Amino acid sequence: MAAYFSSLNPVALWNAAPGGLAQGLIWGIMALGVYISFRVLNFADMTVDGSFSLGGATAVMLILAGYNPHVVLVVSSLAGMCAGIVTGFLHTKLGIPDILSGILTQISLYSINLNIMGKANQAIPVGQVQVYFTSNIRYLGQTIALALVLDVFVVAFIYWFLGTELGSAMRATGINPNMSRAQGINTDSMKVIGLALGNAAVALAGGIIAEYQGFADVKMGQGSIVIGLAALIIGEVLAEALVGKRLNFVVRLAFTIIGAIVYYMVYVFVLWLKFPADDMKLLTAIVVAIFLAVPYLKEKKNNSFSGLARRNAKAQEKED
Amino acid sequence: MLEIRNICKTFNPGTINEKKALDDVSLTLADGEFCTVIGGNGAGKSTIMNAVAGVWPVDTGSIIVDGTDISGLSEYQRAPYFGRVFQDPMTGTAADMWIEENMALASRRGKRRTLRWGVNRKEREEYRKLLKSLDLGLEYRMTSKVGLLSGGQRQALTLLMATMRKPKVLLLDEHTAALDPKTAAKVLEATDRVVNENHLTTLMVTHNMKDAINHGNRLIMMSDGRIIFDVSGEEKKKLKVADLLEKFEEAGGEVSDRMALS
């Protein structure tokens, strides 16, 4: 035990923290994409695992072809947008249930991503190409600043869009589709537009992560939906605790990014504790399951048959 | 204003649950006519409402509003013609959005939704005036979520939203059935007021015979997917609940407890 603790190096944790912050800021964009499908449209969109890798694959291959590392990120977003439109088409025009249409797109993207890259992974020749979102410790400050600016931009964009006539119609579609149709809203188009926007954000994050880690891998998006949800939920719990009733919409979006940062800080910390990296996805899934279950169990505790039976039995005991 | 021509609808055709819900129904409402629809369970009164609103397409027949055949349009495409209030107070509004946001959605019924801001200051003032006319104090709660309102408040708001852009036809589908009697009376009073003020052509489904007699200037009774009784003007004013029950039994309909007791 003592040997374990003495093997932990506080300086290593200090050195790893900026990397966690950078990754959190980048994954925050991904989490905002999940926010659009999961919270605004009430659509559990499984496409994102595929579109995250798609963003990465597109970015790396275009960089290898000599394009500007900023411009390729725009193409990544557009590719993600297309993936979202395919899922929306499967769901609204072909009547396939929401989760299944996402899974179908995700699984087809696995093949598509392999075709884009020609093999399972492709690296950016770091020596020859200067990328702007880099994990190189000398330029990490620049990466963090750039990611922060991008986060502010994405939050501002989503806030603006959801406030417009079109965005309001999209929110109404997620809350009450019957009412929306009665108000003349084409709920099918709203879902397709929302999925396109959500996956554009996810693929953008995928492209940036590929630049950050210096390569794209066909499996890099695996489980990203769970990480996105983790960020979303951690953000919501923190916002509820810290801001409470005065929570407005911008703050709610900002807390989604803070949720992603907290997730990656914890990730860095747990790795520093020498937790095996292979088990991180298991840990993430457990954290998400707990956070999703807590509100349900809380409700159940105050409002359940077995609880009533226990209370009645106790009252009976007292009488006897 | 509203013309329904020989519409038929069969649910689950070819199965053991096959049900002929509308059997060659025709009905014409003149401009400004306020028609109540009454009938037992499964008579087809909500079905005719859904057929007009376009929840699903009818099997045969056509629906014409103000000279335009709309039977080939989907639900959202024909929304510009109708204001709708539903039986369930949860159905007519978006619970997780503000009162003013809900009203802004309704005020854009039938308009292109653009990237302009969802609600502007001028509109907000108009909404405040409209809400004030409801006399429920909602004008002070415009940035409250609609989910926080009571069932009666939500129905009153839905009614307001259905009529703030004047619809060609107002469709009320048992919109007071889920409310307590006192609140129901208030919502009906508001209905009468808004229909009269705007001279609205209205179709109102109800299971309450007294309401059907006391409101509107025309009454139709349905049974087994057909209109079996159609009365308007002076004749309707003289109508009694007993007359309706008699008519109903004549047609071989079963009087449900809900109808008899109300």
Interface residues (C-beta under 8 A of the other chain):
Chain A: F161 G163 T164 E165 L166 G167 S168 A169 R171 A172 I175 N176 N178 M179 S180 R181 A182 Q183 G184 I185 N186 T187
Chain B: A53 E75 Y76 Q77 A79 P80 F82 R84 F86 M90 T91 G92 T93 A94 A95 D96 M97 E101 A104 L105 A106 R108 R109 G110 K111 R113 T114 L115 R116 W117 G118 V119 M161
